[in-house]
Amino acid sequence: MAENISSAVIGRLPRYYRYLGDLKEAGVVRISSQELSKKMNVTASQIRQDFNNFGGFGQQGYGYNVELLYNEIGKILGLDKNFNMIIIGAGNLGQAIANYKDFDRRGFKLVGIFDVNPKLEGLSIRDIPIMSIDKLESFIKEHNVHIAALTIPKLHAPAIAKQLVDYGVKAIWNFAPVDLNLPEGFIVENVHLAESLMQLSYALTASERDSN
Ligand code: NAI
């Protein structure tokens, strides 16, 4: 597969994947870049440029084969694989993520939840046990844990993140509002809803300024 694809292109792939999934479900077999462009509100040339990074996905004659393109983008995103995931921090956010069944459907299998609060130990969410953080090391060493979602207070997040790396977790999905300073090359994806809300606030403020 092509190397050095820009993060902007990779960032657009999940949206292509979602649209193509909807088209597939609606029974659409082929689609041209123009039609896809209209639906997604992205220029057709942007779509073609994006897809050219991956060899163009063999557009022939009239448009792309929807199912083929959906499967190819899924493969690029690694969605044809299964990943074992744990959640560290079974508070409000950790529980909300644990309760969301759709991640399993996408191949992200929740295998364990960890917390320091002894009151939570022994409880489970969707049959997945909440375990003491003391069991983290042995659990990771016994299970093939690919991803750890970090939903603990920011004060504790860097230290736990370092342990996760040491114990052999492959990637961190970080929700704590703090930079984790992990070893170079370690895979981390930061998700900050507050930053998204700030962009919304900027757009609202700008539109109010324009209408005055
Ligand atoms: P919460 O207080 O409901 O839950 C935190 C949980 O972490 C508690 O159950 C606590 O016992 C546990 N915990 C604390 N230290 C721990 C440790 N060292 N090891 C294991 N478990 C530990 O908090 P909430 O609302 O669920 O938020 C959790 C984190 O997620 C916070 O850092 C918060 O700022 C962040 N957050 C991020 C969002 C985002 O968009 N990225 C949105 C909402 C919250």
Boltz pocket constraint, residues with backbone or C-beta under 6 A from the ligand:
constraints:
  - pocket:
      binder: B
      contacts: [[A, 88], [A, 89], [A, 90], [A, 91], [A, 92], [A, 93], [A, 94], [A, 114], [A, 115], [A, 116], [A, 117], [A, 133], [A, 150], [A, 151], [A, 152], [A, 153], [A, 154], [A, 156], [A, 160], [A, 174], [A, 175], [A, 176], [A, 177], [A, 191], [A, 192], [A, 193], [A, 194]]
      max_distance: 6.0
